[in-house]
Amino acid sequence: MLLNREPNLSWNFDIEDAPSIMVFSPWYYGHHPTYIRHLILQWKQRRLPGILNVVTMPSFLEKHEEIVSLADQNRSSVRFVSFTAEEENHLSTSSNLSGAFRQYQLIVRYAKQLEATHALLMHFDSCQLPFVLGHDFPCPFSAIYFRPTFHYNKFFNYTPTWKERIQQLRERIFLSRLLAHPQLKTLLCLDPFAVSSINQCFSGSAKAVHLPDPVEFQVPEQDQVNYLKAELGIEPDRKVFLAFGLLADERKGTRQLLDALHTLEPELCRKLCILLVGEPFQAGQTTLEAWLSPVSESLPVQIVTKFGYIPESEVPLYFRLADAVLAPYQKHQGMSGILLLAAAAQKPVLSSNYGLMGDMLRRYELGVAIDTTIPDEITQGLTRLLCEPFNSLCNPEQMKSLTNLHSVEQFASTIFQHLYRN
């Protein structure tokens, strides 16, 4: 049962016993800023008892001032706690293995320092190993699990590689031990199809619960969209295909997308504008520019870039401006917020047919599912988006249905009801 969504909730806590919740978020990019913003706003709206301590790196405070400003450090029941620059540097430069233990040490340190009564670990995938090994923890905790893959054999047309088989075996071993950890209360899983498999296959005191990936989409005024289009210099009569996010990450498929443009018919290139929007990081921007140069110099396609952090309030403008959304991820594991933003904006998606993303794309008729590791298939997908009518590519009613399942209220209610459950 979901928590009451009214802001005035009654709780039976003495002031001395009011909860001290610690939210540990080790990164400043990806899902984390959006999740934290929603949690803070919903915490304040619902007037929940206790203190919400958001522990994160100094870079988060620098890059997300609009989120940090939601907490009045002097009077609010929401506080940001930054770990030190040295701790951030150690974590950022660690390997996956050593990083898991560094994260664990930070989580334990701040849980003790804040006298947390419950901890929410925002990215369990990157710090599981110490818990698998049975390391103790100072308070009950819940955790968000982003990328389970052990159940992918249930998805359509899935044939695992030997590396994927090893990964899935490792996940099964990890899950069997994690769910038996005495302090783990709830495993919040973004993959709705993994939840039943986890609860059926593994026993323990903890249970898996589906966590809706929240999407909030305020439809912008058309005048704002027109202004942005002019500001970006997008040429008239071109269809705008948006690629959004961490663009220089090899897993996102930007390079494969640009390679595919070389085999797109010239008359179709003249109809197309590729709009690349998002955070490339400093080193990544040089890589992106190297990928872009051959396209810009030799093809009649228009390439428009908007590099840097995009405030959350501006994100709907870019999705509203677009005619289609490109997510050519390379064997992406787990959920993608891009699919939800495209569905909320009612824009067809060109994306991978692999794993959860591929299943969601087919199940909710979100657009064109292809093998994004093959440039020719990307070219064929682009051709379909340029030539076929909108209603033949996706189903607006199904898109709306998917969006409704992922409201901010459902996201927050799922988390809060488990944070307050002993």
N, C-alpha and C positions, 0 to 999 in steps of 0.2 A: 504494500500500500504506500502511495506517495505521501510525502509530507503535505500538510495544509499549505496552500499557496498564498494565503493571506499573510500580510506582513506582521500582524500581531499573533505570535504563537506563545502558548503557555508551556512553561517547563518547570519541573519540580527540582530546582537546584537552590541551595543556599549560596549566598554571595561567595563564601569561602571555598565552596566546592564547585563553582562554575568552571566549565571546561577551559582548558588551555589547548587549543588546536594548533598544531604546527603543520603548515603546508611547505614541503620541501621541493623546490623547483630549481634544478641545477643549470638550466639553459635560459637564454633570453630570446630565443627564436622559435619558429615552428608553432606548435599548438599552445605552448606555455603562456605567452602573454594573454591570448584570448581567454584561456581557461581561468587564469587568475583574475582577470577583469570581471568575468561573469560571476565568479565566486564571491568577490568583494561586494559587487553591487547586490547580489542576491542575499548575502549575509546581512548587509545593512538594511535592505528592504524588509527582510523577515524578522529583524531585530532579535537575532539569535543570541543566546546567553554566552558569556565567556569572552575569550580573546582569540582572534584569528591572527596567528603569527605567520607571515609569509617570508620564508628564508630563501634567499636567492643570491646570485652573484652581483658584484658592483656594476657590471655592464648592463644588467637589467635596469637598475635604477637610472643609469645614464640614458638608455635608449627608449625607455617607456615612462617618461615623466608624467604623461597623462594618466597612466594607471597608478603610479605611486601617489599622485595627488588625490586619489580617491580615499586615501587613508590619512587622517589628521593625526600625526604622531603624538600630539599632546592630549587629545581628548577622545579619539576614536577607539572602538574595540577592535580595530584592524591595524596591525603594525607590520611594517617591512623591517626585516632583519637581514643585513648584508653580511656575508662572510668576507674575509679579508682579501685584499688584492693578491696576496701570496697564495692563499687557498684557491682562489680562482685560477691563478696561473698554473698551479700544480694539477688542478683538475682538467684544465683545458689542454695541457700538454701530455696527459697520461695516455697510455695505451688502453684498449678496452678492458684488459684484465686488471691492470693496476688501477684504472679509473673506477672500477666497481668497488674496490676496497677503499679508495680515497673517498668516494661518495658515502659509503657506509660509515666511515669514521666521522665525516662531517655531519651526517644525519644523527648519529648517536650523540656527538658533542652538543649540537644545538637542541636536541630533544631534552637532554639533561639540563642545559643552561636555561631553557625556557620552562622547565618543569612541565613538559607537555603531558596531557592526559590522553591524547590520541594524535598520531601523525598520519598525514596523507602524503605518500610518495608519488610525485607527479609523473615520474618516468621510471617504472620498475624494470623495464627491459635492460637498462644500463647499470643496474646495481644489484642484480639478483643473487650473484654467486655467494656472497657472505651469508645470506639468509638460507640458501640451499645447503651450505656447510653447517648450518645450525647455530650460527653466531647469535648471541643474545641481543635483546633490544630492550631499552628502558621503559617502554610503554606500548600499549596496543597500537597497531597501525593497520592502515588500508593502503592499497597501491593501485595505480593505473597501469594496466598491461596493454601495450600498443600493438604488438606484432606476433600473435600466436600463428603458427603455420602447421602444427602437427595434424590438423584436421583438413588440410587443403586437398587431400585425396577425395573429399566429398564434393569438390567443385567440378564443374563441367570441363571435360577435356583436359584434365590435369595429369601430367606425367612428370614425376619428380626426377631431378638429377641425383647422382650419388651424393653430392654435397647437401642437397635438400633433405635426403633421407637421413643423413647423419645429424643435420640440424633438428629434424623432427624427433629423432630418438633422444637427442639431448634435451629437447623441450619436455618430453614425457618424463624423463628422469627428474628434471628440475621441478616440474609441476607436482609430482608425487611428493617431493620433499617440502616444497614451498607451502602447500596447502596444509601440511602437518605442523608448520611452525606455530608454536603456542601463542605468539603475539599477533599473528596475522588474523585479522577479523574478516576482511572482504577483499577479494580480487576484482577490481573494477575493470571490465574488459570492453574495449571499443569495438571488437568484432562480435556482432550478435550471434553468429553461427558457431562461434567457439564456446560460448557459455555452456550450452547443454552438453557438449562433448566433454568439457572439463569436469562438470559436476557428475556426469555419468561414469567417467573413466577413472577419476581420482577421488579418494576419500580423505577426509581431514576435518579439522574443526572449522576451517574457513570454507567459504563458498564463492564461486564466481557469479558476478552480477553484470548484466549488460549496462554500460554507461553510454548514453547517447552523446555523439560528438556534436556539440552545440553549434547551431547556425542562427545568426541574427541578421536579417536583411531588411533594411529600410529602403524602400524603392525611392531613388532620388528623382528630383524634378528633371524634366527633359531639358530645360534651360541649362542646368548644371552639366548635364551630359554633353550638350552641344558646345558649351564653353570649354570643357576638358578636351573634346575632340579637336577643337580649333587650336588650343594651347599646345597639344601634342603634334600638331601639324599633319594630321592624317588626311590624306588626299581624298577628294570627293569620289564617290562611286566605287570605293574599295570596300570589300568585306573585311571586317576586323576580327582576327583570330587571336585571342588572348592566351598567353602563357604567363602564369603568375606563381611567385614563390622564390625558392632558393635556386636560382636559374643556373648557377655554375656547378651545382652538384651533379655528378655523372649519373646518379640514379634517376634524375628527373627527365633525362632524355632530350635535353635542349640540343645537344650536338647531333643526335640522330634526326631530330626534326629539321635542323638546318641542312643536313646532308640530303634529306629527302626532297628539299625544294629544287635541287639541281635536276631532278627527273620529272618535275611538274611541268605540264605543257606551258609554253610561254604566254599564250592568251589567258590562261588561268592565273599565272603569276601577276599579270597586269590588273587582275581583279582583286588581288590579295594584299592585305596589310598584316604583317605579323607584329603584334604588340607584346613586347617583353617587359614585364613589370615585376619588380621585387628586389630582394636583397642578395647581391652577388658576393658580398664580402670583398675586402680589398684585393686579395690575391685572385679571387675568382673573376673580377671584372676584366683583368688582363686576358684571362682565358676566354671569356665570352667575346671580347672584342676580336680576338684571333679567329674564333669560330665565325663571327659575323662578317669579317672583311671579304672573304670570297663570295658570299651571297650578295652583299651590297654592291660589289664591284661588277658582277657578271650577270645578275638576273634582274628582270623588271619588277620584282616583288618589292613592296615598300617595307622596310624594317624600322620600327619605332621602339625606342628603349626609354624606360623610366626606372633608373637604378636608385636603390636606397629603400629605407624603411617607409612603408605606406601606412599612415595612421588608420586605425580600424574604421573610423568614421568615413574614410574616403574609399575603402575597398569596394563597396557596392557600386560606386561610379564606374569603375573599370569593368565590372561584370555587366553592368547595364549597357555600357558603350559597345561591348563586344557582340558580334554576331554568332560566335562560337567560342568554346573554351578548349584549349589544348593541354592535355596531361599525358604526354607520351612516356610515362614512367617506365623504367627498366626493371621488370619483375619486382615491382613494389610489394612489400609485405605489409599488411594491415590496411587501415582505413585512410581515406584522404579527405580533408576538409574542402579541397577544390571541387570534388564531386557535389558536395552539399551546397556550396556557394553557387555553382552553375545551375543546380536544380532549383534553388531559390530564385535565381534570376531568370529561370525558364530559357536557358541557353543550351543547345546541344553540345556534347562533349566528345572529343576524340581521345580515346584512352586505351589502356592495356586490357587485354582479355585474360590476364593472369590473376589468379588468387581472388582475394576479397573484392578488389576494385573491379575486376572483370565480372564477378558474380553480381555485384550491385548494379553495374552498368546494364547487364542483361535483364536482371530481375525487375528493375524500375524503368527500363527503356529510356536511358539517359542520353543515348547517342550511339556512336560508332565504336565498337570494340574490335581491336586488331592486335596482332603480334607486333608490339612497338620496337622489338629488337631488329626488325627487318625494315629498312628504309622504303622499299617498294610498297609495303603495306601502309606505311604512313602516307606515302604519295597517293595511294588509292583512297585512303580515308579523307585526305584533304580535298581530293577531287569530288568525293560525295558531298562534303560539306559545302563546297562551292556551287554544286550543280543541282542538288536535290532539295525539294521543299522542306521546310522546318518540320512539319507534321509527319513526314515520312521517316525522319531521323530519330525522333524522340516522342514521348508521350507526356504532355503537360500535366495531365491529371495524376499520373504516377509520380512525376517530379514533385508535385505539390504534396502528395501523400508521404513521400520520403522526407521532405522538409518538415512536415508536421510531426514526424516521429523524433525529430532532433531539435526540439525547442530548448531554449536556454533554461526555462523553468524545469523541464524534465531532467536536464543535466544536473542542475543544482539540487533538485529534490533527491535524486538518486544518491548523490554524494553526501548530503547533509543527514539523510536518514540513517546512513551507515556510520557516519562520524559520531553520532550521538547514541548509537546502540552499543551497550556494554557487552 
